[in-house]
Amino acid sequence: MAFLDSGEAMQRRITRAKQKIAGAGIAYKVPEAEDLPDRLNSVLRTLYLIFNEGYLASSGDALTRVDLSDEAIRLVRIVAMLMPKECEVQGLLALMLLHDSRRSARVGKDGALIPLEQQDRARWNKEMILDGTAILQASLAKGRVGPYQVQAALSGVHAHSADWAATDWVQIVDLYCVLLQFEPTPVVRLNQAVAMSMAGQFEQAASVLEELSALKDMQSYLGFHLARAEVFERLGRTEDVKAALGLALEATQNTTEAAFIRTKLGYLH
């Protein structure tokens, strides 16, 4: 998660870090070329966390932090330039560009959140989509597929769909099967369940959500409750939708997101 401390708190954090480094006798130096690959995963993970905090702020009044998203993209471009043979670097860059291409369509003039289903795709950044797609295709052609490339491919399916109804949800379910081979996590399984419901696999989706509900970490995870509400809505289980949205409202700390959830709850009463 990106640091959201005040300037004074951040200065204290930096001072403590410097003291720890000095006490441990850690030398300040640029890593040798042969050491870079071992450190790459941590670097990419950190950059993606920064981007995600910019794409959907975890707290506050604004839905997005454009400064963080832009900085993450700038930094991953630098890494891609320094390590052009690393396919996952290219995959992460493609993923960020494809996600960020929707930026202007995600929030209405009144500041309200607009879900993917309702976004005006004419407002998506076509140049960014073309750039991200070209980078992804070039990395996939090298035959060393990794999780960031698969996630970029998932985003690419949305980016190249004419509208919500034309989305190839079966392909998205299949891509999540591939992603699960790299990252067999509850969050990936959760996203696959939503895709299953969109592909008409309602009972399978509900079954996956039931399995995930047994996990303690899911109970405080906003995405889990929103996903349950989405699947239950397609199953016509209105009371379950209300309950899931109520839990989602308790889980969010973002004002824009909370307003969106309250609006959905209002439609159900």
C-alpha positions as CSV (number, residue, x, y, z in Angstrom):
1,M,0.0,0.0,0.0
2,A,1.3,3.5,-0.8
3,F,2.3,5.7,2.2
4,L,-0.4,8.2,3.0
5,D,1.3,9.8,6.0
6,S,1.5,13.5,6.7
7,G,4.8,15.2,5.8
8,E,5.9,15.2,9.5
9,A,5.0,11.5,10.0
10,M,6.8,10.6,6.7
11,Q,9.9,12.4,7.9
12,R,10.0,10.4,11.1
13,R,9.6,7.2,9.0
14,I,12.5,8.2,6.8
15,T,14.7,9.1,9.9
16,R,14.0,5.7,11.5
17,A,14.8,3.9,8.3
18,K,18.1,5.8,8.0
19,Q,19.0,4.9,11.6
20,K,18.2,1.3,11.0
21,I,20.3,1.2,7.8
22,A,23.2,2.9,9.6
23,G,23.0,0.5,12.6
24,A,23.0,-2.5,10.3
25,G,26.0,-1.3,8.3
26,I,24.1,-1.5,5.0
27,A,26.0,0.3,2.3
28,Y,24.2,2.6,-0.1
29,K,25.0,1.3,-3.6
30,V,23.3,0.5,-6.9
31,P,22.8,-3.3,-7.1
32,E,25.0,-5.2,-9.5
33,A,23.4,-6.3,-12.8
34,E,23.4,-9.9,-11.7
35,D,21.5,-9.0,-8.6
36,L,18.6,-7.2,-10.3
37,P,16.5,-10.2,-11.3
38,D,16.3,-11.4,-7.7
39,R,15.0,-8.0,-6.6
40,L,12.6,-7.6,-9.6
41,N,9.5,-9.3,-8.1
42,S,9.6,-7.0,-5.0
43,V,10.0,-3.9,-7.1
44,L,7.1,-4.8,-9.5
45,R,4.9,-5.7,-6.6
46,T,5.6,-2.4,-4.9
47,L,5.0,-0.4,-8.1
48,Y,1.7,-2.3,-8.6
49,L,0.6,-1.5,-5.1
50,I,1.3,2.2,-5.7
51,F,-0.6,2.1,-9.0
52,N,-3.6,0.4,-7.3
53,E,-3.7,3.0,-4.5
54,G,-3.9,5.6,-7.3
55,Y,-6.4,3.7,-9.3
56,L,-8.8,3.2,-6.3
57,A,-7.8,5.1,-3.2
58,S,-8.3,3.1,0.0
59,S,-9.6,6.1,1.9
60,G,-10.5,9.7,1.6
61,D,-13.0,11.7,-0.5
62,A,-11.5,11.1,-3.9
63,L,-11.9,7.8,-5.8
64,T,-8.5,8.1,-7.5
65,R,-5.0,9.5,-6.8
66,V,-3.8,10.4,-10.3
67,D,-0.4,11.5,-9.0
68,L,0.3,7.9,-7.7
69,S,-1.0,6.2,-10.9
70,D,1.1,8.4,-13.1
71,E,4.2,8.0,-10.9
72,A,3.8,4.2,-10.9
73,I,3.5,4.1,-14.7
74,R,6.6,6.4,-15.1
75,L,8.7,4.2,-12.8
76,V,7.7,0.9,-14.5
77,R,8.6,2.5,-17.8
78,I,12.0,3.1,-16.5
79,V,12.3,-0.5,-15.2
80,A,11.1,-1.7,-18.7
81,M,13.8,0.4,-20.3
82,L,16.5,-0.9,-18.0
83,M,15.4,-4.6,-18.3
84,P,13.9,-4.9,-21.8
85,K,14.1,-8.7,-21.8
86,E,12.0,-9.1,-18.7
87,C,8.5,-10.1,-20.0
88,E,6.8,-9.5,-16.7
89,V,8.0,-5.9,-16.6
90,Q,6.4,-5.4,-19.9
91,G,3.3,-7.2,-18.7
92,L,2.9,-4.9,-15.7
93,L,3.4,-1.8,-17.9
94,A,0.7,-3.1,-20.3
95,L,-1.6,-3.8,-17.4
96,M,-1.3,-0.4,-15.9
97,L,-1.9,1.3,-19.3
98,L,-5.0,-0.7,-20.0
99,H,-6.4,-0.1,-16.6
100,D,-5.6,3.6,-16.6
101,S,-7.1,4.0,-20.1
102,R,-10.5,4.1,-18.3
103,R,-9.6,6.9,-15.9
104,S,-11.8,9.7,-17.3
105,A,-14.9,7.4,-17.6
106,R,-14.8,6.1,-14.1
107,V,-16.2,9.2,-12.3
108,G,-19.2,11.3,-13.3
109,K,-19.4,15.1,-13.4
110,D,-20.9,14.9,-9.9
111,G,-18.0,12.9,-8.6
112,A,-20.0,9.7,-8.4
113,L,-18.3,6.3,-9.2
114,I,-19.4,4.8,-12.6
115,P,-19.0,1.0,-12.7
116,L,-17.4,-0.6,-15.7
117,E,-20.8,-1.8,-17.0
118,Q,-22.0,1.7,-17.3
119,Q,-18.9,3.5,-18.5
120,D,-18.9,5.5,-21.7
121,R,-16.3,3.6,-23.6
122,A,-15.9,6.5,-26.1
123,R,-14.2,8.3,-23.2
124,W,-11.6,5.5,-22.8
125,N,-8.1,6.6,-23.9
126,K,-7.6,4.8,-27.2
127,E,-4.0,5.7,-27.5
128,M,-3.2,4.2,-24.1
129,I,-5.2,1.0,-25.1
130,L,-3.2,0.6,-28.3
131,D,0.1,1.2,-26.5
132,G,-0.8,-1.3,-23.7
133,T,-2.0,-3.9,-26.3
134,A,1.2,-3.6,-28.4
135,I,3.4,-4.0,-25.3
136,L,1.4,-7.0,-24.2
137,Q,1.5,-8.7,-27.6
138,A,5.3,-8.2,-27.8
139,S,5.9,-9.7,-24.4
140,L,3.5,-12.7,-25.0
141,A,5.3,-13.4,-28.2
142,K,8.5,-14.2,-26.2
143,G,6.8,-17.2,-24.7
144,R,7.6,-16.5,-21.0
145,V,4.1,-15.8,-19.6
146,G,3.7,-14.6,-16.1
147,P,0.8,-13.3,-13.9
148,Y,1.1,-9.6,-14.9
149,Q,0.8,-10.6,-18.5
150,V,-2.3,-12.7,-17.8
151,Q,-3.9,-9.8,-15.9
152,A,-3.1,-7.5,-18.7
153,A,-4.8,-9.9,-21.1
154,L,-7.8,-9.9,-18.8
155,S,-7.9,-6.1,-19.0
156,G,-7.4,-6.2,-22.7
157,V,-10.6,-8.3,-23.2
158,H,-12.5,-5.4,-21.6
159,A,-10.5,-2.8,-23.5
160,H,-11.4,-4.3,-26.9
161,S,-15.0,-5.1,-26.2
162,A,-17.4,-2.7,-28.0
163,D,-19.7,-2.7,-24.9
164,W,-20.5,-4.6,-21.8
165,A,-22.8,-7.0,-23.5
166,A,-20.2,-7.9,-26.1
167,T,-17.6,-8.9,-23.5
168,D,-16.3,-12.4,-23.9
169,W,-16.9,-13.6,-20.3
170,V,-16.0,-17.2,-21.1
171,Q,-12.6,-16.1,-22.2
172,I,-12.2,-14.1,-19.0
173,V,-13.2,-17.2,-16.9
174,D,-10.5,-19.2,-18.8
175,L,-7.9,-16.5,-18.3
176,Y,-8.6,-16.6,-14.5
177,C,-8.0,-20.3,-14.7
178,V,-4.5,-19.5,-16.1
179,L,-3.9,-16.8,-13.5
180,L,-4.8,-19.2,-10.7
181,Q,-1.9,-21.4,-11.8
182,F,0.4,-18.5,-11.0
183,E,-1.5,-17.0,-8.1
184,P,-3.9,-19.5,-6.4
185,T,-5.2,-16.8,-4.1
186,P,-8.8,-16.2,-2.7
187,V,-8.9,-12.8,-4.5
188,V,-8.2,-14.3,-7.9
189,R,-10.8,-17.0,-7.2
190,L,-13.3,-14.3,-6.2
191,N,-12.8,-12.4,-9.4
192,Q,-13.2,-15.6,-11.4
193,A,-16.5,-16.2,-9.6
194,V,-17.8,-12.8,-10.7
195,A,-16.7,-13.7,-14.3
196,M,-18.5,-17.0,-14.0
197,S,-21.7,-15.2,-13.1
198,M,-21.3,-12.9,-16.1
199,A,-20.8,-16.0,-18.3
200,G,-24.1,-17.5,-17.0
201,Q,-22.4,-19.9,-14.7
202,F,-24.5,-18.7,-11.7
203,E,-24.6,-21.8,-9.5
204,Q,-20.8,-22.3,-10.0
205,A,-20.2,-18.7,-9.0
206,A,-22.4,-19.0,-5.9
207,S,-20.6,-22.2,-4.9
208,V,-17.2,-20.5,-5.1
209,L,-18.5,-17.5,-3.0
210,E,-19.8,-20.0,-0.4
211,E,-16.3,-21.6,-0.2
212,L,-14.6,-18.2,0.2
213,S,-17.1,-17.1,2.9
214,A,-15.4,-19.6,5.2
215,L,-12.1,-17.6,5.1
216,K,-11.7,-15.1,7.9
217,D,-9.8,-12.6,5.7
218,M,-12.7,-12.3,3.3
219,Q,-15.1,-11.0,5.9
220,S,-13.3,-7.6,6.1
221,Y,-12.5,-7.5,2.4
222,L,-14.6,-5.0,0.5
223,G,-14.3,-6.7,-2.9
224,F,-15.7,-9.9,-1.4
225,H,-18.9,-8.3,-0.3
226,L,-19.3,-6.3,-3.6
227,A,-18.8,-9.5,-5.5
228,R,-21.4,-11.4,-3.5
229,A,-23.9,-8.6,-4.1
230,E,-23.2,-8.7,-7.8
231,V,-23.7,-12.4,-8.1
232,F,-26.7,-12.5,-5.8
233,E,-28.3,-9.7,-7.9
234,R,-28.0,-11.9,-11.0
235,L,-29.5,-14.8,-9.0
236,G,-32.5,-12.6,-8.0
237,R,-31.7,-12.9,-4.3
238,T,-32.5,-9.4,-3.3
239,E,-32.3,-9.8,0.5
240,D,-28.8,-11.3,0.1
241,V,-27.8,-8.4,-2.1
242,K,-28.9,-5.9,0.6
243,A,-27.0,-7.8,3.3
244,A,-23.8,-8.0,1.2
245,L,-24.0,-4.3,0.3
246,G,-24.5,-3.5,4.0
247,L,-21.3,-5.3,4.8
248,A,-19.5,-3.6,1.9
249,L,-20.5,-0.2,3.3
250,E,-19.0,-1.1,6.6
251,A,-15.8,-2.3,4.9
252,T,-15.1,0.8,2.8
253,Q,-13.2,3.9,3.9
254,N,-13.6,5.8,0.6
255,T,-16.3,8.4,0.5
256,T,-17.0,8.1,-3.2
257,E,-17.2,4.3,-3.0
258,A,-19.5,4.6,0.1
259,A,-21.8,6.9,-1.8
260,F,-22.0,4.4,-4.7
261,I,-22.9,1.6,-2.3
262,R,-25.6,3.7,-0.6
263,T,-27.1,4.5,-4.0
264,K,-27.3,0.8,-4.9
265,L,-29.0,0.1,-1.5
266,G,-31.4,2.9,-2.2
267,Y,-32.5,1.3,-5.4
268,L,-33.3,-1.9,-3.6
269,H,-35.7,-0.4,-1.0
